[in-house]
Amino acid sequence: MPRVKFLKFGGVRFKPLVDTKVINSYVNNLPENRRENMYEVAKELVDHNMIKIIPGEMSSTEDDSCL
């Protein structure tokens, strides 16, 4: 089972619903203008059922659990 991670910029917790390689490939294939904003990237991933945002949980530090 995938462990919960944090978005690197913003500290929002999420749970991957697909393999990390699938997420990375999807993001790398987005047009550059849709990769500039972490919110937009996260929204894309949520809209395509690749991640689930965990409401109300934030991280104030950056560590190895960050995407």
Backbone atoms as SQL, in Angstrom:
CREATE TABLE atoms (id INTEGER PRIMARY KEY, chain TEXT, resi INTEGER, resn TEXT, atom TEXT, x REAL, y REAL, z REAL);
INSERT INTO atoms VALUES
  (1, 'A', 1, 'MET', 'N', 0.852, -1.184, 0.000),
  (2, 'A', 1, 'MET', 'CA', 0.000, 0.000, 0.000),
  (3, 'A', 1, 'MET', 'C', 0.891, 1.238, 0.000),
  (4, 'A', 2, 'PRO', 'N', 0.593, 2.233, -0.865),
  (5, 'A', 2, 'PRO', 'CA', 1.410, 3.437, -0.902),
  (6, 'A', 2, 'PRO', 'C', 1.290, 4.226, 0.400),
  (7, 'A', 3, 'ARG', 'N', 2.405, 4.766, 0.834),
  (8, 'A', 3, 'ARG', 'CA', 2.355, 5.577, 2.048),
  (9, 'A', 3, 'ARG', 'C', 1.959, 7.001, 1.700),
  (10, 'A', 4, 'VAL', 'N', 1.448, 7.703, 2.680),
  (11, 'A', 4, 'VAL', 'CA', 1.027, 9.086, 2.493),
  (12, 'A', 4, 'VAL', 'C', 2.267, 9.936, 2.296),
  (13, 'A', 5, 'LYS', 'N', 2.190, 10.899, 1.381),
  (14, 'A', 5, 'LYS', 'CA', 3.303, 11.796, 1.081),
  (15, 'A', 5, 'LYS', 'C', 2.831, 13.232, 1.178),
  (16, 'A', 6, 'PHE', 'N', 3.757, 14.169, 1.064),
  (17, 'A', 6, 'PHE', 'CA', 3.458, 15.589, 1.070),
  (18, 'A', 6, 'PHE', 'C', 3.878, 16.201, -0.249),
  (19, 'A', 7, 'LEU', 'N', 3.106, 17.182, -0.746),
  (20, 'A', 7, 'LEU', 'CA', 3.546, 17.946, -1.901),
  (21, 'A', 7, 'LEU', 'C', 4.708, 18.818, -1.449),
  (22, 'A', 8, 'LYS', 'N', 5.747, 18.882, -2.229),
  (23, 'A', 8, 'LYS', 'CA', 6.966, 19.584, -1.844),
  (24, 'A', 8, 'LYS', 'C', 6.709, 21.068, -1.558),
  (25, 'A', 9, 'PHE', 'N', 5.885, 21.724, -2.345),
  (26, 'A', 9, 'PHE', 'CA', 5.606, 23.141, -2.156),
  (27, 'A', 9, 'PHE', 'C', 4.154, 23.296, -1.737),
  (28, 'A', 10, 'GLY', 'N', 3.937, 23.531, -0.481),
  (29, 'A', 10, 'GLY', 'CA', 2.582, 23.692, 0.028),
  (30, 'A', 10, 'GLY', 'C', 2.290, 22.794, 1.199),
  (31, 'A', 11, 'GLY', 'N', 2.982, 21.683, 1.306),
  (32, 'A', 11, 'GLY', 'CA', 2.841, 20.809, 2.459),
  (33, 'A', 11, 'GLY', 'C', 1.530, 20.060, 2.557),
  (34, 'A', 12, 'VAL', 'N', 0.780, 19.953, 1.469),
  (35, 'A', 12, 'VAL', 'CA', -0.501, 19.259, 1.486),
  (36, 'A', 12, 'VAL', 'C', -0.239, 17.753, 1.421),
  (37, 'A', 13, 'ARG', 'N', -0.901, 17.008, 2.289),
  (38, 'A', 13, 'ARG', 'CA', -0.746, 15.553, 2.279),
  (39, 'A', 13, 'ARG', 'C', -1.596, 14.944, 1.180),
  (40, 'A', 14, 'PHE', 'N', -1.053, 13.890, 0.565),
  (41, 'A', 14, 'PHE', 'CA', -1.801, 13.161, -0.452),
  (42, 'A', 14, 'PHE', 'C', -1.413, 11.692, -0.399),
  (43, 'A', 15, 'LYS', 'N', -2.273, 10.880, -0.975),
  (44, 'A', 15, 'LYS', 'CA', -2.020, 9.449, -1.076),
  (45, 'A', 15, 'LYS', 'C', -1.979, 9.100, -2.558),
  (46, 'A', 16, 'PRO', 'N', -0.865, 8.515, -3.019),
  (47, 'A', 16, 'PRO', 'CA', -0.820, 8.100, -4.431),
  (48, 'A', 16, 'PRO', 'C', -1.791, 6.943, -4.669),
  (49, 'A', 17, 'LEU', 'N', -2.513, 7.000, -5.768),
  (50, 'A', 17, 'LEU', 'CA', -3.453, 5.938, -6.124),
  (51, 'A', 17, 'LEU', 'C', -2.914, 5.061, -7.248),
  (52, 'A', 18, 'VAL', 'N', -1.823, 5.495, -7.848),
  (53, 'A', 18, 'VAL', 'CA', -1.129, 4.733, -8.886),
  (54, 'A', 18, 'VAL', 'C', 0.360, 4.751, -8.568),
  (55, 'A', 19, 'ASP', 'N', 1.114, 3.942, -9.273),
  (56, 'A', 19, 'ASP', 'CA', 2.558, 3.870, -9.069),
  (57, 'A', 19, 'ASP', 'C', 3.209, 5.232, -9.327),
  (58, 'A', 20, 'THR', 'N', 4.246, 5.538, -8.562),
  (59, 'A', 20, 'THR', 'CA', 4.959, 6.810, -8.691),
  (60, 'A', 20, 'THR', 'C', 5.493, 7.015, -10.102),
  (61, 'A', 21, 'LYS', 'N', 5.913, 5.952, -10.764),
  (62, 'A', 21, 'LYS', 'CA', 6.418, 6.074, -12.135),
  (63, 'A', 21, 'LYS', 'C', 5.333, 6.572, -13.082),
  (64, 'A', 22, 'VAL', 'N', 4.100, 6.143, -12.854),
  (65, 'A', 22, 'VAL', 'CA', 2.978, 6.593, -13.687),
  (66, 'A', 22, 'VAL', 'C', 2.741, 8.083, -13.460),
  (67, 'A', 23, 'ILE', 'N', 2.781, 8.510, -12.205),
  (68, 'A', 23, 'ILE', 'CA', 2.596, 9.935, -11.874),
  (69, 'A', 23, 'ILE', 'C', 3.697, 10.764, -12.517),
  (70, 'A', 24, 'ASN', 'N', 4.954, 10.342, -12.341),
  (71, 'A', 24, 'ASN', 'CA', 6.073, 11.101, -12.902),
  (72, 'A', 24, 'ASN', 'C', 5.995, 11.201, -14.416),
  (73, 'A', 25, 'SER', 'N', 5.651, 10.117, -15.058),
  (74, 'A', 25, 'SER', 'CA', 5.522, 10.117, -16.511),
  (75, 'A', 25, 'SER', 'C', 4.412, 11.065, -16.957),
  (76, 'A', 26, 'TYR', 'N', 3.283, 11.013, -16.279),
  (77, 'A', 26, 'TYR', 'CA', 2.159, 11.889, -16.620),
  (78, 'A', 26, 'TYR', 'C', 2.560, 13.357, -16.483),
  (79, 'A', 27, 'VAL', 'N', 3.185, 13.703, -15.357),
  (80, 'A', 27, 'VAL', 'CA', 3.580, 15.098, -15.114),
  (81, 'A', 27, 'VAL', 'C', 4.629, 15.536, -16.135),
  (82, 'A', 28, 'ASN', 'N', 5.590, 14.674, -16.428),
  (83, 'A', 28, 'ASN', 'CA', 6.631, 15.031, -17.400),
  (84, 'A', 28, 'ASN', 'C', 6.068, 15.265, -18.795),
  (85, 'A', 29, 'ASN', 'N', 4.930, 14.665, -19.101),
  (86, 'A', 29, 'ASN', 'CA', 4.316, 14.826, -20.419),
  (87, 'A', 29, 'ASN', 'C', 3.306, 15.964, -20.487),
  (88, 'A', 30, 'LEU', 'N', 3.057, 16.624, -19.378),
  (89, 'A', 30, 'LEU', 'CA', 2.187, 17.796, -19.407),
  (90, 'A', 30, 'LEU', 'C', 2.907, 18.939, -20.125),
  (91, 'A', 31, 'PRO', 'N', 2.163, 19.798, -20.813),
  (92, 'A', 31, 'PRO', 'CA', 2.799, 20.980, -21.405),
  (93, 'A', 31, 'PRO', 'C', 3.451, 21.817, -20.290),
  (94, 'A', 32, 'GLU', 'N', 4.547, 22.478, -20.636),
  (95, 'A', 32, 'GLU', 'CA', 5.302, 23.243, -19.641),
  (96, 'A', 32, 'GLU', 'C', 4.434, 24.236, -18.875),
  (97, 'A', 33, 'ASN', 'N', 3.508, 24.896, -19.555),
  (98, 'A', 33, 'ASN', 'CA', 2.673, 25.892, -18.873),
  (99, 'A', 33, 'ASN', 'C', 1.737, 25.264, -17.843),
  (100, 'A', 34, 'ARG', 'N', 1.485, 23.952, -17.935),
  (101, 'A', 34, 'ARG', 'CA', 0.637, 23.282, -16.944),
  (102, 'A', 34, 'ARG', 'C', 1.465, 22.638, -15.836),
  (103, 'A', 35, 'ARG', 'N', 2.795, 22.723, -15.953),
  (104, 'A', 35, 'ARG', 'CA', 3.681, 22.195, -14.912),
  (105, 'A', 35, 'ARG', 'C', 4.280, 23.299, -14.051),
  (106, 'A', 36, 'GLU', 'N', 4.006, 24.546, -14.360),
  (107, 'A', 36, 'GLU', 'CA', 4.613, 25.672, -13.656),
  (108, 'A', 36, 'GLU', 'C', 4.050, 25.876, -12.259),
  (109, 'A', 37, 'ASN', 'N', 2.833, 25.452, -12.018),
  (110, 'A', 37, 'ASN', 'CA', 2.141, 25.716, -10.765),
  (111, 'A', 37, 'ASN', 'C', 1.816, 24.394, -10.071),
  (112, 'A', 38, 'MET', 'N', 2.327, 24.204, -8.848),
  (113, 'A', 38, 'MET', 'CA', 2.118, 22.944, -8.124),
  (114, 'A', 38, 'MET', 'C', 0.628, 22.676, -7.888),
  (115, 'A', 39, 'TYR', 'N', -0.145, 23.724, -7.646),
  (116, 'A', 39, 'TYR', 'CA', -1.594, 23.552, -7.468),
  (117, 'A', 39, 'TYR', 'C', -2.212, 22.949, -8.728),
  (118, 'A', 40, 'GLU', 'N', -1.826, 23.471, -9.890),
  (119, 'A', 40, 'GLU', 'CA', -2.378, 22.971, -11.145),
  (120, 'A', 40, 'GLU', 'C', -1.971, 21.515, -11.394),
  (121, 'A', 41, 'VAL', 'N', -0.721, 21.180, -11.067),
  (122, 'A', 41, 'VAL', 'CA', -0.256, 19.801, -11.230),
  (123, 'A', 41, 'VAL', 'C', -1.060, 18.876, -10.318),
  (124, 'A', 42, 'ALA', 'N', -1.209, 19.276, -9.050),
  (125, 'A', 42, 'ALA', 'CA', -1.971, 18.461, -8.105),
  (126, 'A', 42, 'ALA', 'C', -3.413, 18.297, -8.582),
  (127, 'A', 43, 'LYS', 'N', -4.007, 19.375, -9.082),
  (128, 'A', 43, 'LYS', 'CA', -5.386, 19.312, -9.580),
  (129, 'A', 43, 'LYS', 'C', -5.483, 18.332, -10.753),
  (130, 'A', 44, 'GLU', 'N', -4.519, 18.365, -11.656),
  (131, 'A', 44, 'GLU', 'CA', -4.479, 17.415, -12.778),
  (132, 'A', 44, 'GLU', 'C', -4.455, 15.979, -12.258),
  (133, 'A', 45, 'LEU', 'N', -3.584, 15.729, -11.276),
  (134, 'A', 45, 'LEU', 'CA', -3.435, 14.375, -10.741),
  (135, 'A', 45, 'LEU', 'C', -4.701, 13.908, -10.031),
  (136, 'A', 46, 'VAL', 'N', -5.342, 14.806, -9.294),
  (137, 'A', 46, 'VAL', 'CA', -6.605, 14.470, -8.629),
  (138, 'A', 46, 'VAL', 'C', -7.681, 14.198, -9.676),
  (139, 'A', 47, 'ASP', 'N', -7.775, 15.080, -10.672),
  (140, 'A', 47, 'ASP', 'CA', -8.798, 14.934, -11.712),
  (141, 'A', 47, 'ASP', 'C', -8.647, 13.633, -12.500),
  (142, 'A', 48, 'HIS', 'N', -7.419, 13.101, -12.562),
  (143, 'A', 48, 'HIS', 'CA', -7.164, 11.860, -13.303),
  (144, 'A', 48, 'HIS', 'C', -7.001, 10.662, -12.361),
  (145, 'A', 49, 'ASN', 'N', -7.490, 10.831, -11.129),
  (146, 'A', 49, 'ASN', 'CA', -7.490, 9.751, -10.129),
  (147, 'A', 49, 'ASN', 'C', -6.121, 9.112, -9.911),
  (148, 'A', 50, 'MET', 'N', -5.086, 9.956, -9.891),
  (149, 'A', 50, 'MET', 'CA', -3.733, 9.459, -9.642),
  (150, 'A', 50, 'MET', 'C', -3.299, 9.695, -8.200),
  (151, 'A', 51, 'ILE', 'N', -3.891, 10.716, -7.570),
  (152, 'A', 51, 'ILE', 'CA', -3.623, 10.981, -6.156),
  (153, 'A', 51, 'ILE', 'C', -4.928, 11.372, -5.469),
  (154, 'A', 52, 'LYS', 'N', -4.941, 11.238, -4.160),
  (155, 'A', 52, 'LYS', 'CA', -6.063, 11.690, -3.347),
  (156, 'A', 52, 'LYS', 'C', -5.507, 12.666, -2.310),
  (157, 'A', 53, 'ILE', 'N', -6.019, 13.890, -2.298),
  (158, 'A', 53, 'ILE', 'CA', -5.609, 14.889, -1.317),
  (159, 'A', 53, 'ILE', 'C', -6.266, 14.542, 0.013),
  (160, 'A', 54, 'ILE', 'N', -5.497, 14.634, 1.093),
  (161, 'A', 54, 'ILE', 'CA', -6.022, 14.380, 2.434),
  (162, 'A', 54, 'ILE', 'C', -6.339, 15.728, 3.065),
  (163, 'A', 55, 'PRO', 'N', -7.619, 16.089, 3.136),
  (164, 'A', 55, 'PRO', 'CA', -8.024, 17.413, 3.619),
  (165, 'A', 55, 'PRO', 'C', -7.579, 17.669, 5.056),
  (166, 'A', 56, 'GLY', 'N', -7.137, 18.896, 5.297),
  (167, 'A', 56, 'GLY', 'CA', -6.833, 19.346, 6.650),
  (168, 'A', 56, 'GLY', 'C', -5.492, 18.918, 7.197),
  (169, 'A', 57, 'GLU', 'N', -4.717, 18.133, 6.458),
  (170, 'A', 57, 'GLU', 'CA', -3.420, 17.693, 6.953),
  (171, 'A', 57, 'GLU', 'C', -2.327, 18.382, 6.166),
  (172, 'A', 58, 'MET', 'N', -1.466, 19.095, 6.889),
  (173, 'A', 58, 'MET', 'CA', -0.379, 19.844, 6.270),
  (174, 'A', 58, 'MET', 'C', 0.933, 19.490, 6.948),
  (175, 'A', 59, 'SER', 'N', 2.015, 19.683, 6.234),
  (176, 'A', 59, 'SER', 'CA', 3.363, 19.518, 6.786),
  (177, 'A', 59, 'SER', 'C', 4.048, 20.866, 6.746),
  (178, 'A', 60, 'SER', 'N', 4.796, 21.169, 7.776),
  (179, 'A', 60, 'SER', 'CA', 5.527, 22.439, 7.775),
  (180, 'A', 60, 'SER', 'C', 6.999, 22.235, 7.485),
  (181, 'A', 61, 'THR', 'N', 7.405, 20.977, 7.278),
  (182, 'A', 61, 'THR', 'CA', 8.806, 20.699, 6.970),
  (183, 'A', 61, 'THR', 'C', 8.893, 19.886, 5.699),
  (184, 'A', 62, 'GLU', 'N', 10.056, 19.949, 5.077),
  (185, 'A', 62, 'GLU', 'CA', 10.288, 19.200, 3.849),
  (186, 'A', 62, 'GLU', 'C', 11.248, 18.053, 4.178),
  (187, 'A', 63, 'ASP', 'N', 10.911, 16.841, 3.756),
  (188, 'A', 63, 'ASP', 'CA', 11.786, 15.700, 4.021),
  (189, 'A', 63, 'ASP', 'C', 11.649, 14.683, 2.908),
  (190, 'A', 64, 'ASP', 'N', 12.115, 13.463, 3.117),
  (191, 'A', 64, 'ASP', 'CA', 12.090, 12.436, 2.076),
  (192, 'A', 64, 'ASP', 'C', 10.680, 12.016, 1.670),
  (193, 'A', 65, 'SER', 'N', 9.663, 12.370, 2.458),
  (194, 'A', 65, 'SER', 'CA', 8.294, 11.983, 2.100),
  (195, 'A', 65, 'SER', 'C', 7.681, 12.954, 1.088),
  (196, 'A', 66, 'CYS', 'N', 8.420, 13.990, 0.708),
  (197, 'A', 66, 'CYS', 'CA', 7.910, 14.956, -0.249),
  (198, 'A', 66, 'CYS', 'C', 8.021, 14.421, -1.667),
  (199, 'A', 67, 'LEU', 'N', 7.069, 14.775, -2.497),
  (200, 'A', 67, 'LEU', 'CA', 7.063, 14.374, -3.896),
  (201, 'A', 67, 'LEU', 'C', 8.039, 15.252, -4.650);
